[in-house]
């Protein structure tokens, strides 16, 4: 339900609850229908869990308004270098000295002069919030989905205000969290290398905030990112080590063995150790899943019950979803349970192969092949070297992790820090090897989006491939895999252009595709956190679209909000040529200047540069202006040009500027989109590329008034997500709006610009 439900908000519980209970009661007395009786109860339970963040959301109209909130820090504050970031549970809120009806978990950043912050502290803070909102692009990471699974109802930052005040220290309920915080700070003080610090904190405490995007890219390309996220493997290693040690020690005593069988005693020790490690790791959702799965297996051992493997897996899955139904949205749940299911299916019913390394190699091959469809479906790529790397890395982790935990505890004793430092140096050496391996172009593979039936056929083919050799029809596995190789992603037919205006926040990123070519116009901003729109929005879209080569990259000018994502594209894809209005200002790429009058044709689509005239303009007015035409259908990209350049274009070109679509200059700033320019272009659609609730108030009211006078329809990527048009000789097809046409239960749906105007006109004055 949570995975596919796409309504705006759940129906009222007052209506759903009686219907669910009635359906369950009416079928319970009929034994064959008892499984069906659980379905409405499960839907009701999921409905209740989803309602808290969705039935009482943070209102759009309060975005970036000053609020005074009182509550508690409920996560370990992390230091990003630019800000202190933490999760805060709001108990009460006020706006303009009046109570404001909002409570729940929020995610905050404190940027300037943040005082020492500790988990469990109670604070009064002046904050500015927005609803859960992230980039909305095909192929991109769904940040809003992640926030929903974490129960976060708003994000924002702390204002620099004298009324910010610590009200109380943490209570007893946060004793464990404060102990984890002290241990994290202890590790940071003894491991100065930031990468080693991040790896150790992730393995010991489950805190991965110290690892930045470059480190995650290395781990992803080598297929070792699962070794850093504490989950079933880590909890299983700790439990397994304690089980073996506990069983051996218990069996040394005849009296103890007579009182309680050694396997049962060892199971208790293993479960206790796994629980302790999970508490140390903060009982994150992946850790909870692992602990529940382990508890199911060990409970069966203690009680002397024989559980069939798949029955144990199903029982563990049911327990996980009972604890948190939203876990079904976590990719980690599908991958962790999928890995176990693949191992049981591929190896569980077969005679053990001779030799430990042979059996281990078969297991790695089975997991790599079995999870490949899920990895490509979820992320659009998978590591090609993962089986070979994990063949060594997983056993190595089995030796390093227990030693690291012991060394961490020993380092708490003054003078015993050396083992921790040595293990840290070993991890640094291992990471260096992974870094070199990740730099190889063949380390990972990407795969474009495919229709659902292709993924279903691929799953069937992989299942047949992993099935026992005696299974009839197993030879058909390659046939089932053929659609994945033979069905290409959709591409524009000759004579048409598909234009996608990406959601990159306060910036610009456009992809234009023809039958055999691809053009990227601007790459969006880079952010102080280390993230950039090139890797977060443009590159994922190109991958899912099947674009493997950029024929022309145009960077309108060198400002960060237009060229900040350049590095990610240069490192990841071959680029034919680079053009820019400020080529001399770009770093790490050889660019040629945009020249007025330069034109080319791709597959029947005409591209023409209209500005700049020469090397004179700088800054916004140096922006490359590009016109794209298919027959009489046209689109105009203007970068950040202002009214002065617009006037020159009107004087020089006049009605030749006419285009069906205009991407408004400078994100809708009042200094662009002048009335004479709008009259010359005469667009049917005006598109703004502004960030949701941005601090400049773009698109400006003056611009929107001038656009309204032309009768054009307005769209804003901050409110619609990515906007997709198809330019055809017969006219325009579209738009497709990502937030409208790919919406899910958790998708933020800001008020559209047209409806916002209507609401404002009806508001009391």
N, C-alpha and C positions, 0 to 999 in steps of 0.2 A: 504493500500500500504506500509506504513512505517513498519507495523508490520511483514509482511511476505517477503518483498522484499529482495533478497539475492545477488544482483549483486555487483560488486566491486565498481562502481561509477555510478551515474545517467547518462543517455544519455545526449548529449549536448542539452541545452535549445533551441538552434536555430532549432533543428529538432522537439523537443517535442511540443514547443509552437504553431507553426502553425497547427500541426495536432490536438491538443486539441481544439483550437479555431475553426477550420473547422468543427470538429465533433459537437461541441456545436451549431454552427450557423445552421448546416444542420438539426438538430433535433428540434430546438426551435420553428419553425413554425408549427410543428405537436404537438398539445396539449398533447396527451398521451405520447409523447416522451420527454416532457420538464424535467421531473425528470432525464431522461437519459442524457439530455444535461448538467446537472450539474456535472455528473460523470467525464468527461474529464477535466472540469475546476477545479474540486477538486483535480484530480491527478496532474494537472499542478501546482496548488498552493502548494501541498505537495512537489512536485519536487523542486520548487524554495526554499522552506524552508530547504530542506535536502541538497541542493547543496552547501550552504556556507561552512559547515564543511567538506564536502566530495569532492567537486570539487577542493578545494584549501587546501588540508591537509598539515599538517606538515610533511616534508620529512623524511623518515627513515635514510637517509644518514647523516642527521644533528643531529642525536640523540647524546646527551651528548657532543656536540661541544659547545664551549663558544660563546654565542651570546650576543650582546648588544641590549637591547630592551628599547624603550621609550613608556610609556603609563600611564594608570590611574588605581589605585586600585578601583574596582567596587563592592566589597563585604566587609562586616564587618570582619576585620582580627580577627582570633581566636587564642588563645594561648593554645596549646596542652601540654605545659610543656616542650616539647623538641624543639618546633618550633613555629613560627608564620605562620599561613596558611591563604591565601587570594586568591581571583580571580583578575586577572589583564587583562585589555584590551590593547593589543599591537597595537600601531598606526604605529610604524616603527621599523625595526630591521636591524642590521648590523652583518656581520660575516667577521672577518679579515679586518675590516675597509671598507668593501664593502657592499652596500645595499643588504639585504637578503629579498627575496620576501615572506614575511609572515606577517599576521596581524590577529587579532581576540582575542578571550577570552581564557586565559590560567589559570591554577591552580598552584600556587606556594607555596613552603615552604621556610622559611628563618630560618636556624637552629642555627647558632652561632652568638651571639652578635647582634641580630636583634634590630634595633632602634625602637622607638615608630612609629607605622604605623597607619594611619587613612584612612577611606574610602574617596574617592574623590581626594586624593593626586596624583600628577603627579610625576613619578620617571623615572630615567635612571638606569637600572639594568643590571648586568652581570649574565646571567642565563644559565643553562643547561636544555634542554627539551627533552622529548620523545613524540611520538604520543600517543593519548589516548590508554592506554594498561593496562589490568588487567589480573587476572587469567582467564583461559578459561577451565572450567571443566564441565562435565555433573552434573546438580543439583546445581551448584554454583551460587553465585550472579554475575550478568552480569554488572560489573563496567563500561565497555565500553558503554553499552546501557545507563546507567545513565549519563555518561559524554556527550553522544550525545544529550540526552533530555535537558541538561543544556547548550548546545551550546559551550562546552569546546573543543578546538582544540588541546591542548597539555597540558602536566603536567611536572613539574620539580621543581627545587630549585634554590635559589639565591646563587651565588658564593660569597665568602668572597673576595671582591675586593675594592680597594680604589676609583674606579671610580663610585661606587654606589652613587647616589645623588638624593635627593629630589629636584625637579625642581619647584614645585608650590603647594600651599595648595589647598584644594578642592574648587570648584566653587559653584555658587548658585544652580546648578543642583543637587548637592549632599547634600543640606541642610537637607532634611528629613533623608537621610541615616546617616548623622553625628549626628542628634538628636537621632536616634535609637542607635547609637554607645555609645553616652553619657549615655543614659538610661541603656544600658546593663552594662556599667562599674559601674553605680550607684547601680544597683541591686547586682552586684558581690561584691561591697564593703560592703553591708549591710547584705548579706547572706553568711556567711563563709563556711557553709556546701556545698561541691561541688555538691552533689546530689540534694539538695534543690535548689541551684543556677541554676543547669541545668533544673530542672522542671519549675521553675518560668520563666526563660528566654525563654523556649520553649512555655509556655502558653501565655506570654505577647508579646514576640517579634518574635516568630517563629524561634528562633535561638536554634538549637538542638545540636550544636557542643560540649557543655559542658557535654553531656550525653555519656558515654563510652559504649563499647560492653556489660559489665556486666549489666548495667541498661537496655539496650534495650532487653537483653535476659529475664530479669524479666518481662518487660512490654509485650513482645511477648508471653511468656508462660501463662500469665494471660489474654491475649486478650485486654489489655488496651493501647497498643501502639498507637491506633488511637486517644486516648484522648490527647496525647501529640503533635501530628502533627496538627497544626491549619488548619482546613478544614471546611466542611459544618456544622458540629456540633457546633463548636466554634462560627463561624460567625452567625449561626442561633440562638444560645443562646443570643448573644449580641443584635442581631436585634429583637428577640422576647421580650427581657426585655424592650428595648426601645419602641417597638410598644405598649406593654401593658401600660407602663408608659405614653407614649405620648398620647395615645388615652384617658386615664383617665384624664390627665391634660387638654387636649384640650376640652373635653366634659364638663369641669367645667364652661366654658365660653359660654354663649348663643350666643354672638356676633361672636366669632370665629367659632362656629359650624355652624352658618348661612352663614358665608363667605366661609367656606370650611369644608366638612364633616370630622368628627373626624377620621374615618378609613384612609382617604386619607392623612390627615396631619400626622397621626401616621406612615403611610407607608413611607412618606418622611423622618421623623425622624429616622426610622429604617434603611433605606437605607444609610442615612448620617452617622449614627453610625457604620454600617457595613463597609462602605468605610473607615472611620477613623481607625477602628480596623485593617482592611486589610492593610492599609498604615503603621500602626505601626508594623505589622507583616512582612513588606517588600514585600508585594504583590507577595509572592511565588506562584508557579503554583497551588497547592491545594487551596490556598486562593482565587486566581483568579477564579477557578472553582466555589467555593462556592459563591463568590460575583456575578458572572454571573447568577447562578441559582436563587439566591435571587432576583436579579434585574428583572428577567423575571416574577417571581411571583408577586412582588410588583408593577411592571409596569401594569400588567393586572388588579390589584386591583385599581390603580389610574385611569386608563382609563375606568374602568367599563366593561372590557372584561371578558367573562367567558372562561377560559382555561380548557380543559379537562386535568386531571393530566398527562397522558402519553404524550399529546401534549406539555405541558409545559416542561416535562423532555426532549423530543426530541429537542425542541427549545433551551433549555439551553445547551444541548450537542453540537448542531450545532454552537452555539455562542462560546463555549469553543474551539472547533476545528478550528473555523475561526481565533481566536486569536492566537492559537499555535497548528498547526497540529501535532507536535511532542508529544503533550500531550497524544495521543493515545498509546504511548509506556509506559506511567506511570501506574504502577499497581494501584496507588491511584485513577486514573480516573475510572477504571473498578470497583473498590470496592465501591467508593462513589456513582456513578450512579447506580451500581448494588444494593446497599443497599436501595436506594430510590425506584427502580423498584420493588424489592422484597416486600417492605412494601405496595406499591400500589397494587401489584398483590394479596398478601396474605390477606390484611386487608381492602383495599379500597372499595371493593364491598360487604362487609359484615356488618350486623348490629353491632353496637358497643356493646362490652361485658359489662356487669354490673361491676362497680367497676374500679377505676383508676388503681390500681395495677394489676388487671387481664388484662386490655388492654395493660398496659406497659409490662407485662410478655409475652403476646402473640407477641408483637412487637420484643422483644429480641429473642424469640425462632425463629420467622420467619427469622430475619436477620442472626442469627447463622446458621440455616439450609440452607438458601438460598445462603449464601456466602461461605459455607464450600467447595463446589467443586472448586471455584476460589482460595481459600486459599491453598488447597492441590495442585492444578495445578501450581500456581505461586511459592509457597514457600515449598511445600512438607510436611507441617505440619499446624495444627490449634489447638487453645486452646480449651480444653474440658470444662474449667470452665468459659469461656468468658460470656455465657448467664447469669449465676448467678452473676458474678462479675459486669458486666455492668448494671444489674438490679439495683444495688446500686450506682455504680460509675458514671453513666451518670447523674441521678438527682443530685447527690452530686456535680458534676462539674457545673451543672446549678446554684448552690448556690455559689460555691467557685469562679468561674471565674469572675462574675461581682464584687464580693467583692475584689478579687485580683487586678483587674484593678483599682478600686477606691483606694485601699491601696497603689498601686504603685504610682498613681498620688499624693496621700497625702504625701507619703514619700519624695517627692521632697521639701516639706516644712520642714525646720529644726525643729526637735522635734516631728515630727509625723511619725516616723519610726516604732513604736510599732505594729500597725495593720499588716504591712507587715511581720514583724518578727513572729508574732503569726500565721499568715496564713502559713508562711514557716514551722514552727514547726508542724502544722497540716498536711501539705503535707508530711513531713518527717515521721510522724506516719503512714499515709496511705501507703507510700511506704514500710515501714517496714512490714505491713500486707501483701502487695503484694509479698514481697520478701519471706516471709515464705510460702505463698501459692504456689509460683513458684517452691519452692524446693520440692514439692510433685511430685513423679514420674508419677502420673496420671494427672498432670496439663495440658499437651498437648499431642497430638497424631501425629505421623508421618505416611506418606503414600508413598509407592514407586511409581515410574513412571508407568504409564499405557498407552496402546495405545489410540489414539485419539477417537476411537469409544466408548471406555469405558467411557470417560469423557462425550461424547455426551449422552450416555444412562443414566449416573448419573444425568446430568442436567435435562433430561426429567423426571426422577423419582422424583427429588426434586420438580420440577414444579407441577407434579401431586399431590404430598404430600401436597403442600401449596395451592392447588386449592380449591375452594368452595366445600363443601361436596356433593352438588347435581350434580357435573360434572360427566357425564358418563365415566366409565373407571378409575375413581380415585383409585379404589382398586388395580389397576395394578402398583401403585407406587413402592411397594417392589420388584416387578418383574424387573422393570427397574434398580433397584439398585443392583440386584444380580451380574452383571458382575464385579462391583467394589470389591465384596467380593470373587468371584469365579475365576476371571482371575488374576493369580499371575504375578508378574514381571518376565521377562525372566531370567532363571538361566542356568548355564552350564550343559550340559548332562554329565552323568558319563563318566569318562575317558578323560575329557578335562579340561583345565584351562583357565580362562579369566583373562588376566593381563592388568591392567590399570596403566600407569605411569602418575601421576597427575601433573598438572602445579601448582607448589607451589613457583615459582620464583627461587631464588638462594637457592635451598635446594632439598630435596628428599622426595617423598611420593609415595608408590606403594601399590596397592590393588590387591591381587590374590584371585580369587574365584573359587571354585570347586562346585560340585553338592550340597554338604551339608555343606561346610566349607568356612571360610574366613580368610585370613591372611593379615595383614597390615605390611609392611616393611617401617619403618620411617614415621614421621608425619609432616615433613616440619618445617619451622622456626616460631619463635614468633617474633613480631615486637615491637619496642619501643612504638608505638601508643596504644598498648594493644590488637591489632588484632593478631591472629595466624593462621597458615595454617591448623591446626587441625579443628578449627571451620569454617574456610572460604572455605576450599577445601576438606579435607578428609571426615569430617562428613557429609556435604551435599551430596557428592557422595555416601557414604554408605547408606544414607537414600533413595535416589532415586533408588538405586539398590536393596532395600529391605533387606539389611543386618541389622539384629537386634542383632547380637552377633559376637564378634571377637574371634575366637578360639585361634589364636596366634598373638601376637604383637611383632615384632622384631624391636628394636631400635639399628641400626648398632653400634652406639657409642653415647656419650652424648653431642656432639656439638649441639648448638642451631639450626643450619640449618637442623638437622636430628631429634631432639627430642623436638623442641620448641612447637609443637602442642599436646604433650602428655596429658596435663591437660584436654583439651576439650574432648578427647576420653574417658579418665578415668571417667569423670563426666557424660558422656552421654550414654555409652554403656557398657554392661557387657563384661569383657575380661577374657578368659580362662587362659592364661599364658603370661608372658612377658619375653622375652629373650633380652640380650644386650651384646655387647662387653665390656661395662663399666657399669655393673649393680650397682656398688657402687657409681657412680656419679649421678644417677637418683634420683629425688626428688618426693615424693608422690606416689610411686609405688614399690612393691616388685618384683624385677626382678632376674632371674637366668642367669648365664653366658652362652653364646654360646659356644658349645664344638665341636671341630672338629670330624667329623664322626657321629654325631647325625643325625638320619634320621627318617622319618615317611611317611606314605602314606595316602592320603585322596582321596577316590573315584577314585582310579586308577592313581593318580598323585603322583609322588615321590618328596620329599623334602629332601635335604641333606645340612648340614652345613660343609663348607670346611675350615673355619678359624674363630676365632683364636685357636691356639694349646693349650693355657693355659692362666694364668692370667698375663703373662709378658707384652704384648704390651699395650700401652696407646695412647690416642688421635686417630688420623686418622687410624693408623695401627692396632688398636684394633677392627676395623669394622668387623661385622659379614659378612661372604661371604656365600651366599645362592644360591644353584643350584636347579632349578625346571625342572623336566623332565616328558614328556608325550610320552612314547615310545622312539623314537630317537630324538624327538623335545625337545630342551632345552633352558633355559634362565638363565643367570648368573647375580646376583646382588652383587656388590662389595663394596658398601658404599663409603668410602673415602680412601681405601688402596692405598699405594704408590708403587713405582717400587720395593722396597726391598721385600715387602710381595708378590708381583706378581712373583718375581723370585723364592721365596720359593715354591709357589703354582705350578709353572711350573716344578721345580725339583722334587716335590713330586708326582704330578698327571699327568703331561705331556699331552697326547692327551685326557685323561679323562676330561679335562676342556672344550672340544669342546661343543659349544652352538650356537644355531641359532641367539640368541639375547644377546648382551652384553650391560648392562647399565654401561657406562663408569665411572670409578672411579673418585671421587672428582670433579664431574661436568665438566669434560673435562680439568682438570688442566694438565700442562706439566709434573708434577711429577708422573703422573699415566699413564695407558694405554701404557706401554712400548712395543717395537716392539716384543721381544720374547713372551710376554704375549698374544699380539694380534695374533701372529702366532699359539700359542697353542690353543687359544679359536676358532680361525677361524670363526668369526661371519659373518652372512649375514647382520645383522643390528646392528649398534652401536647407542645407544640412549644417549643423553646428557640431564642433568637436570640443566640447567643454566637459570638465569634470563635474560630477553630481555635487550640488551644494558647494560649488567652488567659492573661494573667498572674494573673487572679483565680481561676482554676480553675473557672469557670462551665461547665456547671451544677453547683452545689454538691452534694456528696455527701449532705448532709442533705435537700435538696430531692428528690434522686433516690430516696432511701429512702422519703420520704413518698409520692412518686408511685407507686413500686413497690407500696406497700400498697394502692393503689386498683385495681391491675391495668391501668392505662392503658399504652399503647404510647408510647415516647418517641422524638422525633426532634430533631436539632440541626442548624441550618443550617450551622454550622461544619464539619460532617461530611458532610451530604447535599447542600449547595448549596440552591438555591431549592426550596421545597416547595409543591406545587400540589394543592389539593382542590377538588372540585366539590360544592356543596351543592344537593341536589335533594329534592323532596318525599318521594321514596321512601328517602332516606338519603344517605350519603356515597359519592362516587366518588373513588378515589385511595388513597394519595397518589402523585403523580408526583414523583420525586426527580431533580434535575438531574444530580447526579454519577453516579447509577445509570443513568438512562434516556437520557442524552445523552453517555455516556462515550466517550472516544477513547483512543488509545494513551497519550497524555501526561497524561491526567486523573489528578490525585491522588485516591486512594481511601482516606481515613482509615478506621480500624476503626470500624464502627458502634457506638453506645452499648451495644446489647444484647450484641454480641460482645465488647466491651471488658469488660463485667461478667463474661462467661464466662472470658475470659483471666485477669482478676484473681483470680477464685475458684480457678483452677487453678494460679496462680503459687505457688512455694514461699514459705513465711513464716518 
